[in-house]
Amino acid sequence: MVSLRYGEGRNVPPTEHHRARILFSEDSSYFLWSNTGFGLLRQIRELDDYEPRYDPTVIKLFCESKSRPAEGSTSGEIDVRDPKSSRRHYGAAYYTSTYTDKTLTPTQVTTGLLDRISAKKHHSLAFLQIIPEHVLAAAEASTARYKAGKPLGPLDGVPVAVKDEVDLDGYEKSLGSPINFTRKDGGTSWCVKKWEDAGALIIGKLNMHELGLDTTNNNPTKGTPLNPHNPSYYTGGSSGGSAYVVASGLIPIALGADGGGSIRIPSTYCGLYGLKPTHGRISIAPTIALAVSNGVVGPMASNMADLELAYRVLATPDPSNPVSSLFQPPSPPSSSPPPPRRDHQKRILGIYKSWLSTPACDNAIEHYTSLGYSTVEISLPYLHEAQLAHALTILTEISTGLPPSALPFLTPPNKILISVGHQTPSSDFLLAQKMRNMLMQHLAWLWKEHPGMLIVSPTTPNDGWRIEDADLKQGVSDADMSLRSMRYVWLANFTGCPALSIPVGMVEPTRGRGEGKIPVGMMAMAEWGDEEGLMEWGRDGEEWAWREGEEKVTRAKGWEDAREWLNG
């Protein structure tokens, strides 16, 4: 692995390879930049009326979410019990219940899981690094707590894993590339440390699309995990390793990162629940974010109870972080039932007509309206131009985190993207931030008109992304498909809003593309700080999608029954 450590300078050691080859001249890179369409922002005269906004963080100090607990309830606690369906994944509550009744121990679960991962190549591809002695030491400590009758809570002993975009002490960080981004001073990202403090067993670091720069998780350098629902399709990215380990049944919860849909896209491709939180809410300190004004981290899980549990621990405010510390602490997790459901009559679903066009999502909307949700048609201006503004911004941010001398070590598509990102004129970057401000002001007006509204859409306009014959060896670069897959998700990143993707249906794969139906996801975007509203919406959709005997979604064809390999 090429050394490029933070805190030690950022120059890749010179080699004959990149002394002898100039990959892209400035002229050719600028030519490519000119063909992206980014210059279209110069034609929008309305941007003259807006100042640039570089950070989309919005902190509501007195957030009166319409999804607060029912009157008479003071806890705001969530239900972390196993979902009531025989066709579901095993959730966190399955593991903790087996520990409590002494059927299994965290050490037994961890040993069995490590053996299973090492025995099957398609499982091991999802991980970039596992340090067995670290995991087993944590498992033994958890086992001792259960033996003493003093578990730390509903995450104690639960196996989880984290995307290779955060820091984990003792582990390397490569961002899915051949370059070493490991911090010189070590350390663990705040949110990951909160999982550790809650007793979660971090099995290892997970595969991702190189630098997080596309939505397939095709990674010729590190390997490409295949979709457990149908191995002829991608898991989605860039948090593809996170999606794989949950969808395949290896673990119930994983950490993803999302700068342009990278939690929500793999969640929908793999039939999972994925939360992109409000910008700035979850601290990753001391980790340095490459996409500082677009990227966040968040949980991915096979059910809403696990998603909420994981989120509430991750979102513990970081007192040393000037942004995270200003957010109100989330409600605590609990194993007790949730408060009674409230009346949905005042919860509004905002619909942008040209976005809502899939049968599965239409059926889901009917379900929500039957519960008392109402719908309202909304407008969203300059979506094409604004998506380009988001792409320009995140590409420029990531490019500034890499020196040109790193280019020879990247895959061909990323060599081009990083070279193009280095060419962004400052004037165009400013225009993109003006566009961000315009959109945020428009959204603020919409939520003033319709308090508590959730803007709903499909998560992606496409039903999965199929793997072509040469993709796994040569890589893939399809800019049109990448932008298409991000059509609905980028807005939450660019404006800092929270968004949740949930599975709502399954469709047949393209003819000749293997067996196994492809999951379809639906997304809701809420006002800044209203993760609670998203959670309630997600629970209502989950109850409908997994209703016993008439499930709209199913476990993956490649799902493994943990009870079988844990019990022998």
GILIN-V129346 format. One record per helix or strand of 3 or more residues. SS is the DSSP state (alpha for helix, beta for strand). FROM is the first residue (numbers start at 1). LEN is the number of residues. If there is no record, write none. Layout:
ss->SS from->FROM len->LEN
ss->SS from->FROM len->LEN
This chain:
ss->alpha from->16 len->4
ss->alpha from->26 len->9
ss->alpha from->38 len->6
ss->alpha from->45 len->5
ss->alpha from->92 len->9
ss->alpha from->106 len->14
ss->alpha from->121 len->4
ss->beta from->127 len->3
ss->alpha from->132 len->16
ss->beta from->159 len->5
ss->alpha from->190 len->8
ss->beta from->201 len->6
ss->alpha from->210 len->3
ss->alpha from->240 len->8
ss->beta from->253 len->6
ss->alpha from->264 len->6
ss->beta from->273 len->4
ss->beta from->296 len->6
ss->alpha from->304 len->11
ss->alpha from->324 len->3
ss->beta from->348 len->4
ss->alpha from->353 len->3
ss->alpha from->359 len->12
ss->beta from->374 len->4
ss->alpha from->383 len->18
ss->alpha from->404 len->6
ss->alpha from->412 len->10
ss->alpha from->426 len->24
ss->beta from->454 len->5
ss->alpha from->471 len->4
ss->alpha from->479 len->7
ss->alpha from->490 len->6
ss->beta from->499 len->9
ss->beta from->518 len->8
ss->alpha from->531 len->15
ss->alpha from->562 len->5
